Each structure stands twice: as structure tokens, then as C-alpha cells.
Amino acid sequence: MSPDNVWLAGRTQEHDALGRIIDTLEQTGHRTDSDGRAVRGAGVAARTDALAAEHEQERRP
């Protein structure tokens, strides 16, 4: 395939962009909160555990 092929040019751009993303992620390291726990987003186990605890407290008389 020649280097000026449209499909190949698109895949090369994607490859380069993904490489830059990976490099950035490797350089930034892991983010933690003030307690040293990994920073998490919505929908992870830590969040559902907290919601379950809230619901349990609401059910108590």
C-alpha cells in the first residue's frame, strides 16, 4: 500500500494520536484523593457502597 493511501493515512493518524494519549497517561501517573485512594468516577464499587450505606441509614428508625 502506498504511503499516500487515504485509508492508511487515516490509520496512521489514529495510531499517532493513540500513542500520544498513552504517553500522556504514563507521564501523569495515578491520581489519588487526600486519603490516598484512587480517584474514581460514577458507577464504581466505592460509589455504590456509599449509596447502599445511605439507603441503610434511611431505613433505620
All heavy atoms as a GROMACS GRO file, in nm:
protein
  467
    1MET      N    1   0.085  -0.117   0.000
    1MET     CA    2   0.000   0.000   0.000
    1MET      C    3   0.090   0.124   0.000
    1MET      O    4   0.186   0.132   0.076
    1MET     CB    5  -0.086  -0.004   0.127
    1MET     CG    6  -0.214   0.071   0.115
    1MET     SD    7  -0.324   0.057   0.260
    1MET     CE    8  -0.364  -0.115   0.265
    2SER      N    9   0.056   0.218  -0.080
    2SER     CA   10   0.140   0.337  -0.089
    2SER      C   11   0.114   0.429   0.031
    2SER      O   12   0.005   0.431   0.086
    2SER     CB   13   0.115   0.411  -0.221
    2SER     OG   14  -0.014   0.467  -0.219
    3PRO      N   15   0.215   0.508   0.072
    3PRO     CA   16   0.200   0.596   0.187
    3PRO      C   17   0.092   0.703   0.170
    3PRO      O   18   0.040   0.756   0.268
    3PRO     CB   19   0.337   0.663   0.200
    3PRO     CG   20   0.430   0.579   0.121
    3PRO     CD   21   0.348   0.508   0.017
    4ASP      N   22   0.053   0.734   0.047
    4ASP     CA   23  -0.050   0.836   0.024
    4ASP      C   24  -0.191   0.776   0.016
    4ASP      O   25  -0.287   0.848  -0.013
    4ASP     CB   26  -0.018   0.918  -0.101
    4ASP     CG   27  -0.018   0.833  -0.228
    4ASP    OD1   28  -0.001   0.709  -0.217
    4ASP    OD2   29  -0.034   0.890  -0.338
    5ASN      N   30  -0.207   0.649   0.049
    5ASN     CA   31  -0.338   0.585   0.052
    5ASN      C   32  -0.423   0.650   0.161
    5ASN      O   33  -0.378   0.668   0.274
    5ASN     CB   34  -0.320   0.435   0.077
    5ASN     CG   35  -0.452   0.363   0.085
    5ASN    OD1   36  -0.522   0.371   0.186
    5ASN    ND2   37  -0.484   0.290  -0.020
    6VAL      N   38  -0.547   0.684   0.129
    6VAL     CA   39  -0.635   0.756   0.222
    6VAL      C   40  -0.660   0.673   0.348
    6VAL      O   41  -0.653   0.724   0.460
    6VAL     CB   42  -0.770   0.790   0.152
    6VAL    CG1   43  -0.869   0.848   0.251
    6VAL    CG2   44  -0.746   0.884   0.037
    7TRP      N   45  -0.690   0.546   0.332
    7TRP     CA   46  -0.716   0.459   0.447
    7TRP      C   47  -0.593   0.451   0.537
    7TRP      O   48  -0.603   0.466   0.659
    7TRP     CB   49  -0.757   0.319   0.400
    7TRP     CG   50  -0.790   0.229   0.514
    7TRP    CD1   51  -0.911   0.214   0.574
    7TRP    CD2   52  -0.701   0.142   0.584
    7TRP    NE1   53  -0.903   0.123   0.677
    7TRP    CE2   54  -0.773   0.077   0.685
    7TRP    CE3   55  -0.566   0.113   0.570
    7TRP    CZ2   56  -0.716  -0.015   0.772
    7TRP    CZ3   57  -0.509   0.021   0.657
    7TRP    CH2   58  -0.585  -0.041   0.757
    8LEU      N   59  -0.477   0.427   0.476
    8LEU     CA   60  -0.353   0.415   0.552
    8LEU      C   61  -0.321   0.547   0.623
    8LEU      O   62  -0.279   0.547   0.740
    8LEU     CB   63  -0.238   0.375   0.462
    8LEU     CG   64  -0.103   0.354   0.528
    8LEU    CD1   65  -0.113   0.247   0.637
    8LEU    CD2   66   0.002   0.317   0.425
    9ALA      N   67  -0.343   0.659   0.559
    9ALA     CA   68  -0.318   0.790   0.621
    9ALA      C   69  -0.406   0.807   0.744
    9ALA      O   70  -0.360   0.855   0.848
    9ALA     CB   71  -0.342   0.901   0.520
   10GLY      N   72  -0.533   0.767   0.734
   10GLY     CA   73  -0.624   0.778   0.849
   10GLY      C   74  -0.581   0.689   0.964
   10GLY      O   75  -0.584   0.730   1.080
   11ARG      N   76  -0.540   0.565   0.933
   11ARG     CA   77  -0.496   0.474   1.040
   11ARG      C   78  -0.366   0.523   1.103
   11ARG      O   79  -0.345   0.510   1.223
   11ARG     CB   80  -0.475   0.332   0.986
   11ARG     CG   81  -0.596   0.265   0.922
   11ARG     CD   82  -0.721   0.252   1.007
   11ARG     NE   83  -0.798   0.372   1.028
   11ARG     CZ   84  -0.881   0.430   0.939
   11ARG    NH1   85  -0.897   0.380   0.820
   11ARG    NH2   86  -0.946   0.540   0.969
   12THR      N   87  -0.280   0.583   1.024
   12THR     CA   88  -0.154   0.637   1.077
   12THR      C   89  -0.183   0.752   1.173
   12THR      O   90  -0.122   0.761   1.280
   12THR     CB   91  -0.063   0.684   0.962
   12THR    OG1   92  -0.037   0.572   0.877
   12THR    CG2   93   0.068   0.739   1.014
   13GLN      N   94  -0.278   0.838   1.137
   13GLN     CA   95  -0.317   0.948   1.226
   13GLN      C   96  -0.374   0.894   1.357
   13GLN      O   97  -0.343   0.944   1.465
   13GLN     CB   98  -0.419   1.040   1.158
   13GLN     CG   99  -0.361   1.127   1.050
   13GLN     CD  100  -0.468   1.211   0.982
   13GLN    OE1  101  -0.587   1.181   0.990
   13GLN    NE2  102  -0.425   1.317   0.915
   14GLU      N  103  -0.460   0.793   1.347
   14GLU     CA  104  -0.518   0.732   1.467
   14GLU      C  105  -0.408   0.671   1.555
   14GLU      O  106  -0.408   0.688   1.677
   14GLU     CB  107  -0.618   0.624   1.430
   14GLU     CG  108  -0.745   0.676   1.369
   14GLU     CD  109  -0.835   0.565   1.319
   14GLU    OE1  110  -0.795   0.447   1.323
   14GLU    OE2  111  -0.948   0.596   1.276
   15HIS      N  112  -0.317   0.601   1.493
   15HIS     CA  113  -0.206   0.538   1.565
   15HIS      C  114  -0.123   0.641   1.639
   15HIS      O  115  -0.089   0.625   1.757
   15HIS     CB  116  -0.121   0.458   1.467
   15HIS     CG  117  -0.006   0.388   1.532
   15HIS    ND1  118   0.117   0.446   1.546
   15HIS    CD2  119   0.003   0.265   1.587
   15HIS    CE1  120   0.198   0.362   1.607
   15HIS    NE2  121   0.131   0.252   1.634
   16ASP      N  122  -0.092   0.749   1.571
   16ASP     CA  123  -0.012   0.856   1.632
   16ASP      C  124  -0.087   0.921   1.749
   16ASP      O  125  -0.029   0.948   1.854
   16ASP     CB  126   0.026   0.961   1.529
   16ASP     CG  127   0.122   0.908   1.422
   16ASP    OD1  128   0.183   0.800   1.444
   16ASP    OD2  129   0.133   0.973   1.316
   17ALA      N  130  -0.217   0.947   1.730
   17ALA     CA  131  -0.297   1.009   1.835
   17ALA      C  132  -0.306   0.918   1.958
   17ALA      O  133  -0.291   0.964   2.072
   17ALA     CB  134  -0.437   1.042   1.783
   18LEU      N  135  -0.330   0.789   1.937
   18LEU     CA  136  -0.336   0.695   2.049
   18LEU      C  137  -0.202   0.685   2.120
   18LEU      O  138  -0.196   0.675   2.242
   18LEU     CB  139  -0.382   0.558   2.001
   18LEU     CG  140  -0.529   0.551   1.957
   18LEU    CD1  141  -0.558   0.416   1.892
   18LEU    CD2  142  -0.621   0.576   2.073
   19GLY      N  143  -0.094   0.690   2.045
   19GLY     CA  144   0.040   0.688   2.105
   19GLY      C  145   0.062   0.808   2.195
   19GLY      O  146   0.118   0.797   2.305
   20ARG      N  147   0.015   0.925   2.152
   20ARG     CA  148   0.028   1.045   2.234
   20ARG      C  149  -0.057   1.035   2.361
   20ARG      O  150  -0.016   1.078   2.469
   20ARG     CB  151  -0.008   1.170   2.153
   20ARG     CG  152   0.097   1.207   2.048
   20ARG     CD  153   0.072   1.343   1.986
   20ARG     NE  154  -0.058   1.354   1.922
   20ARG     CZ  155  -0.086   1.318   1.796
   20ARG    NH1  156   0.010   1.267   1.721
   20ARG    NH2  157  -0.207   1.333   1.747
   21ILE      N  158  -0.177   0.978   2.349
   21ILE     CA  159  -0.262   0.959   2.467
   21ILE      C  160  -0.194   0.866   2.567
   21ILE      O  161  -0.190   0.895   2.687
   21ILE     CB  162  -0.400   0.904   2.425
   21ILE    CG1  163  -0.479   1.010   2.349
   21ILE    CG2  164  -0.479   0.855   2.547
   21ILE    CD1  165  -0.605   0.959   2.282
   22ILE      N  166  -0.140   0.756   2.520
   22ILE     CA  167  -0.073   0.661   2.608
   22ILE      C  168   0.047   0.726   2.675
   22ILE      O  169   0.067   0.711   2.795
   22ILE     CB  170  -0.032   0.534   2.529
   22ILE    CG1  171  -0.158   0.456   2.490
   22ILE    CG2  172   0.064   0.448   2.612
   22ILE    CD1  173  -0.133   0.344   2.391
   23ASP      N  174   0.126   0.801   2.600
   23ASP     CA  175   0.241   0.870   2.658
   23ASP      C  176   0.198   0.966   2.769
   23ASP      O  177   0.259   0.972   2.876
   23ASP     CB  178   0.318   0.948   2.550
   23ASP     CG  179   0.393   0.857   2.455
   23ASP    OD1  180   0.415   0.739   2.490
   23ASP    OD2  181   0.430   0.905   2.346
   24THR      N  182   0.091   1.041   2.744
   24THR     CA  183   0.041   1.136   2.843
   24THR      C  184  -0.005   1.064   2.969
   24THR      O  185   0.026   1.106   3.081
   24THR     CB  186  -0.074   1.220   2.785
   24THR    OG1  187  -0.024   1.290   2.670
   24THR    CG2  188  -0.127   1.319   2.886
   25LEU      N  189  -0.079   0.955   2.952
   25LEU     CA  190  -0.126   0.879   3.068
   25LEU      C  191  -0.010   0.821   3.149
   25LEU      O  192  -0.014   0.821   3.271
   25LEU     CB  193  -0.220   0.766   3.022
   25LEU     CG  194  -0.355   0.810   2.969
   25LEU    CD1  195  -0.430   0.692   2.910
   25LEU    CD2  196  -0.437   0.878   3.077
   26GLU      N  197   0.091   0.774   3.082
   26GLU     CA  198   0.208   0.719   3.152
   26GLU      C  199   0.284   0.827   3.227
   26GLU      O  200   0.338   0.803   3.334
   26GLU     CB  201   0.299   0.648   3.053
   26GLU     CG  202   0.241   0.517   3.003
   26GLU     CD  203   0.325   0.451   2.895
   26GLU    OE1  204   0.412   0.520   2.834
   26GLU    OE2  205   0.305   0.332   2.870
   27GLN      N  206   0.286   0.948   3.176
   27GLN     CA  207   0.360   1.058   3.239
   27GLN      C  208   0.285   1.117   3.358
   27GLN      O  209   0.346   1.164   3.452
   27GLN     CB  210   0.389   1.168   3.138
   27GLN     CG  211   0.489   1.127   3.033
   27GLN     CD  212   0.503   1.231   2.924
   27GLN    OE1  213   0.446   1.339   2.932
   27GLN    NE2  214   0.580   1.198   2.821
   28THR      N  215   0.152   1.116   3.355
   28THR     CA  216   0.076   1.179   3.461
   28THR      C  217   0.066   1.093   3.586
   28THR      O  218   0.044   1.144   3.695
   28THR     CB  219  -0.067   1.216   3.415
   28THR    OG1  220  -0.132   1.098   3.370
   28THR    CG2  221  -0.064   1.320   3.307
   29GLY      N  222   0.081   0.963   3.573
   29GLY     CA  223   0.075   0.875   3.690
   29GLY      C  224  -0.068   0.858   3.740
   29GLY      O  225  -0.164   0.896   3.675
   30HIS      N  226  -0.080   0.800   3.858
   30HIS     CA  227  -0.211   0.772   3.916
   30HIS      C  228  -0.254   0.888   4.004
   30HIS      O  229  -0.177   0.939   4.084
   30HIS     CB  230  -0.207   0.643   3.998
   30HIS     CG  231  -0.169   0.525   3.917
   30HIS    ND1  232  -0.255   0.467   3.827
   30HIS    CD2  233  -0.055   0.453   3.910
   30HIS    CE1  234  -0.196   0.364   3.769
   30HIS    NE2  235  -0.074   0.355   3.817
   31ARG      N  236  -0.378   0.928   3.992
   31ARG     CA  237  -0.434   1.036   4.074
   31ARG      C  238  -0.495   0.977   4.200
   31ARG      O  239  -0.561   0.875   4.196
   31ARG     CB  240  -0.543   1.112   3.997
   31ARG     CG  241  -0.498   1.164   3.864
   31ARG     CD  242  -0.410   1.284   3.882
   31ARG     NE  243  -0.367   1.330   3.750
   31ARG     CZ  244  -0.319   1.447   3.728
   31ARG    NH1  245  -0.305   1.532   3.826
   31ARG    NH2  246  -0.281   1.483   3.608
   32THR      N  247  -0.471   1.042   4.312
   32THR     CA  248  -0.530   0.997   4.438
   32THR      C  249  -0.596   1.115   4.508
   32THR      O  250  -0.564   1.231   4.484
   32THR     CB  251  -0.424   0.936   4.532
   32THR    OG1  252  -0.324   1.033   4.558
   32THR    CG2  253  -0.361   0.812   4.472
   33ASP      N  254  -0.691   1.083   4.597
   33ASP     CA  255  -0.754   1.189   4.675
   33ASP      C  256  -0.674   1.214   4.802
   33ASP      O  257  -0.566   1.158   4.820
   33ASP     CB  258  -0.901   1.154   4.704
   33ASP     CG  259  -0.917   1.031   4.791
   33ASP    OD1  260  -0.816   0.980   4.846
   33ASP    OD2  261  -1.030   0.984   4.808
   34SER      N  262  -0.725   1.294   4.892
   34SER     CA  263  -0.650   1.331   5.012
   34SER      C  264  -0.625   1.212   5.105
   34SER      O  265  -0.534   1.215   5.186
   34SER     CB  266  -0.723   1.442   5.088
   34SER     OG  267  -0.852   1.397   5.126
   35ASP      N  268  -0.706   1.105   5.092
   35ASP     CA  269  -0.687   0.986   5.175
   35ASP      C  270  -0.596   0.883   5.109
   35ASP      O  271  -0.577   0.774   5.161
   35ASP     CB  272  -0.822   0.921   5.206
   35ASP     CG  273  -0.910   1.010   5.291
   35ASP    OD1  274  -0.855   1.087   5.373
   35ASP    OD2  275  -1.033   1.004   5.275
   36GLY      N  276  -0.545   0.915   4.991
   36GLY     CA  277  -0.456   0.823   4.921
   36GLY      C  278  -0.529   0.719   4.837
   36GLY      O  279  -0.467   0.630   4.781
   37ARG      N  280  -0.662   0.732   4.826
   37ARG     CA  281  -0.738   0.638   4.744
   37ARG      C  282  -0.740   0.686   4.600
   37ARG      O  283  -0.734   0.807   4.574
   37ARG     CB  284  -0.882   0.628   4.796
   37ARG     CG  285  -0.892   0.573   4.936
   37ARG     CD  286  -1.034   0.576   4.983
   37ARG     NE  287  -1.076   0.717   4.984
   37ARG     CZ  288  -1.189   0.761   5.035
   37ARG    NH1  289  -1.274   0.678   5.086
   37ARG    NH2  290  -1.221   0.889   5.033
   38ALA      N  291  -0.750   0.594   4.508
   38ALA     CA  292  -0.757   0.631   4.367
   38ALA      C  293  -0.883   0.712   4.342
   38ALA      O  294  -0.988   0.685   4.398
   38ALA     CB  295  -0.758   0.506   4.280
   39VAL      N  296  -0.870   0.813   4.258
   39VAL     CA  297  -0.985   0.895   4.223
   39VAL      C  298  -1.073   0.813   4.130
   39VAL      O  299  -1.026   0.752   4.035
   39VAL     CB  300  -0.940   1.025   4.153
   39VAL    CG1  301  -1.059   1.105   4.106
   39VAL    CG2  302  -0.854   1.107   4.248
   40ARG      N  303  -1.203   0.810   4.160
   40ARG     CA  304  -1.294   0.726   4.083
   40ARG      C  305  -1.410   0.809   4.032
   40ARG      O  306  -1.442   0.913   4.086
   40ARG     CB  307  -1.349   0.614   4.172
   40ARG     CG  308  -1.239   0.526   4.224
   40ARG     CD  309  -1.295   0.422   4.313
   40ARG     NE  310  -1.185   0.342   4.365
   40ARG     CZ  311  -1.202   0.239   4.441
   40ARG    NH1  312  -1.321   0.200   4.477
   40ARG    NH2  313  -1.099   0.170   4.484
   41GLY      N  314  -1.474   0.755   3.932
   41GLY     CA  315  -1.590   0.821   3.874
   41GLY      C  316  -1.718   0.753   3.915
   41GLY      O  317  -1.719   0.657   3.992
   42ALA      N  318  -1.827   0.801   3.861
   42ALA     CA  319  -1.958   0.745   3.893
   42ALA      C  320  -1.967   0.601   3.844
   42ALA      O  321  -1.909   0.564   3.742
   42ALA     CB  322  -2.066   0.829   3.825
   43GLY      N  323  -2.040   0.520   3.920
   43GLY     CA  324  -2.066   0.384   3.878
   43GLY      C  325  -1.964   0.281   3.924
   43GLY      O  326  -1.974   0.164   3.889
   44VAL      N  327  -1.868   0.320   4.003
   44VAL     CA  328  -1.770   0.224   4.052
   44VAL      C  329  -1.814   0.172   4.188
   44VAL      O  330  -1.902   0.227   4.252
   44VAL     CB  331  -1.628   0.287   4.063
   44VAL    CG1  332  -1.577   0.326   3.926
   44VAL    CG2  333  -1.627   0.404   4.155
   45ALA      N  334  -1.752   0.064   4.233
   45ALA     CA  335  -1.793  -0.003   4.356
   45ALA      C  336  -1.795   0.091   4.477
   45ALA      O  337  -1.885   0.084   4.559
   45ALA     CB  338  -1.702  -0.121   4.382
   46ALA      N  339  -1.696   0.178   4.490
   46ALA     CA  340  -1.691   0.267   4.606
   46ALA      C  341  -1.815   0.356   4.610
   46ALA      O  342  -1.869   0.383   4.716
   46ALA     CB  343  -1.564   0.353   4.601
   47ARG      N  344  -1.861   0.398   4.496
   47ARG     CA  345  -1.980   0.484   4.491
   47ARG      C  346  -2.103   0.403   4.528
   47ARG      O  347  -2.187   0.450   4.604
   47ARG     CB  348  -1.995   0.545   4.353
   47ARG     CG  349  -2.117   0.634   4.343
   47ARG     CD  350  -2.112   0.719   4.217
   47ARG     NE  351  -2.236   0.788   4.194
   47ARG     CZ  352  -2.281   0.892   4.262
   47ARG    NH1  353  -2.211   0.939   4.361
   47ARG    NH2  354  -2.396   0.949   4.233
   48THR      N  355  -2.119   0.284   4.477
   48THR     CA  356  -2.238   0.205   4.508
   48THR      C  357  -2.237   0.163   4.653
   48THR      O  358  -2.343   0.154   4.714
   48THR     CB  359  -2.249   0.082   4.415
   48THR    OG1  360  -2.129   0.005   4.426
   48THR    CG2  361  -2.268   0.124   4.270
   49ASP      N  362  -2.121   0.140   4.713
   49ASP     CA  363  -2.114   0.108   4.856
   49ASP      C  364  -2.162   0.226   4.939
   49ASP      O  365  -2.234   0.210   5.037
   49ASP     CB  366  -1.971   0.072   4.898
   49ASP     CG  367  -1.926  -0.063   4.842
   49ASP    OD1  368  -2.013  -0.138   4.794
   49ASP    OD2  369  -1.806  -0.090   4.847
   50ALA      N  370  -2.122   0.347   4.901
   50ALA     CA  371  -2.164   0.467   4.974
   50ALA      C  372  -2.314   0.486   4.962
   50ALA      O  373  -2.382   0.520   5.059
   50ALA     CB  374  -2.090   0.589   4.920
   51LEU      N  375  -2.370   0.462   4.844
   51LEU     CA  376  -2.514   0.476   4.825
   51LEU      C  377  -2.589   0.371   4.905
   51LEU      O  378  -2.694   0.400   4.963
   51LEU     CB  379  -2.549   0.465   4.676
   51LEU     CG  380  -2.504   0.582   4.589
   51LEU    CD1  381  -2.532   0.553   4.442
   51LEU    CD2  382  -2.570   0.711   4.632
   52ALA      N  383  -2.537   0.249   4.911
   52ALA     CA  384  -2.601   0.144   4.990
   52ALA      C  385  -2.602   0.182   5.138
   52ALA      O  386  -2.701   0.159   5.208
   52ALA     CB  387  -2.529   0.011   4.969
   53ALA      N  388  -2.494   0.241   5.187
   53ALA     CA  389  -2.487   0.283   5.327
   53ALA      C  390  -2.590   0.393   5.354
   53ALA      O  391  -2.655   0.392   5.459
   53ALA     CB  392  -2.346   0.332   5.361
   54GLU      N  393  -2.608   0.485   5.260
   54GLU     CA  394  -2.708   0.591   5.277
   54GLU      C  395  -2.848   0.532   5.286
   54GLU      O  396  -2.927   0.571   5.370
   54GLU     CB  397  -2.702   0.687   5.159
   54GLU     CG  398  -2.588   0.786   5.164
   54GLU     CD  399  -2.591   0.880   5.046
   54GLU    OE1  400  -2.703   0.912   4.996
   54GLU    OE2  401  -2.484   0.922   5.002
   55HIS      N  402  -2.877   0.437   5.198
   55HIS     CA  403  -3.009   0.375   5.197
   55HIS      C  404  -3.033   0.296   5.326
   55HIS      O  405  -3.144   0.295   5.379
   55HIS     CB  406  -3.027   0.286   5.075
   55HIS     CG  407  -3.035   0.362   4.947
   55HIS    ND1  408  -3.133   0.452   4.919
   55HIS    CD2  409  -2.954   0.362   4.838
   55HIS    CE1  410  -3.114   0.504   4.800
   55HIS    NE2  411  -3.005   0.452   4.749
   56GLU      N  412  -2.930   0.233   5.377
   56GLU     CA  413  -2.942   0.158   5.502
   56GLU      C  414  -2.974   0.252   5.617
   56GLU      O  415  -3.058   0.223   5.701
   56GLU     CB  416  -2.812   0.081   5.530
   56GLU     CG  417  -2.818  -0.007   5.653
   56GLU     CD  418  -2.920  -0.118   5.642
   56GLU    OE1  419  -2.943  -0.167   5.531
   56GLU    OE2  420  -2.978  -0.156   5.747
   57GLN      N  421  -2.911   0.369   5.620
   57GLN     CA  422  -2.937   0.466   5.724
   57GLN      C  423  -3.079   0.520   5.715
   57GLN      O  424  -3.145   0.543   5.815
   57GLN     CB  425  -2.839   0.582   5.718
   57GLN     CG  426  -2.700   0.544   5.762
   57GLN     CD  427  -2.602   0.659   5.745
   57GLN    OE1  428  -2.634   0.762   5.687
   57GLN    NE2  429  -2.482   0.643   5.799
   58GLU      N  430  -3.131   0.536   5.594
   58GLU     CA  431  -3.266   0.586   5.574
   58GLU      C  432  -3.370   0.485   5.625
   58GLU      O  433  -3.476   0.523   5.671
   58GLU     CB  434  -3.292   0.616   5.427
   58GLU     CG  435  -3.214   0.734   5.375
   58GLU     CD  436  -3.224   0.748   5.224
   58GLU    OE1  437  -3.289   0.663   5.159
   58GLU    OE2  438  -3.167   0.845   5.171
   59ARG      N  439  -3.338   0.357   5.617
   59ARG     CA  440  -3.432   0.253   5.658
   59ARG      C  441  -3.436   0.234   5.809
   59ARG      O  442  -3.531   0.179   5.861
   59ARG     CB  443  -3.396   0.119   5.593
   59ARG     CG  444  -3.432   0.116   5.447
   59ARG     CD  445  -3.405  -0.018   5.391
   59ARG     NE  446  -3.281  -0.006   5.315
   59ARG     CZ  447  -3.213  -0.105   5.266
   59ARG    NH1  448  -3.250  -0.227   5.285
   59ARG    NH2  449  -3.104  -0.083   5.196
   60ARG      N  450  -3.335   0.281   5.879
   60ARG     CA  451  -3.330   0.265   6.025
   60ARG      C  452  -3.430   0.361   6.090
   60ARG      O  453  -3.440   0.477   6.050
   60ARG     CB  454  -3.191   0.292   6.078
   60ARG     CG  455  -3.091   0.187   6.035
   60ARG     CD  456  -2.957   0.214   6.094
   60ARG     NE  457  -2.859   0.122   6.039
   60ARG     CZ  458  -2.730   0.140   6.039
   60ARG    NH1  459  -2.680   0.250   6.093
   60ARG    NH2  460  -2.649   0.053   5.988
   61PRO      N  461  -3.501   0.314   6.196
   61PRO     CA  462  -3.598   0.402   6.265
   61PRO      C  463  -3.530   0.507   6.349
   61PRO      O  464  -3.423   0.509   6.387
   61PRO     CB  465  -3.677   0.307   6.352
   61PRO     CG  466  -3.606   0.177   6.353
   61PRO     CD  467  -3.506   0.179   6.242
   0.00000   0.00000   0.00000
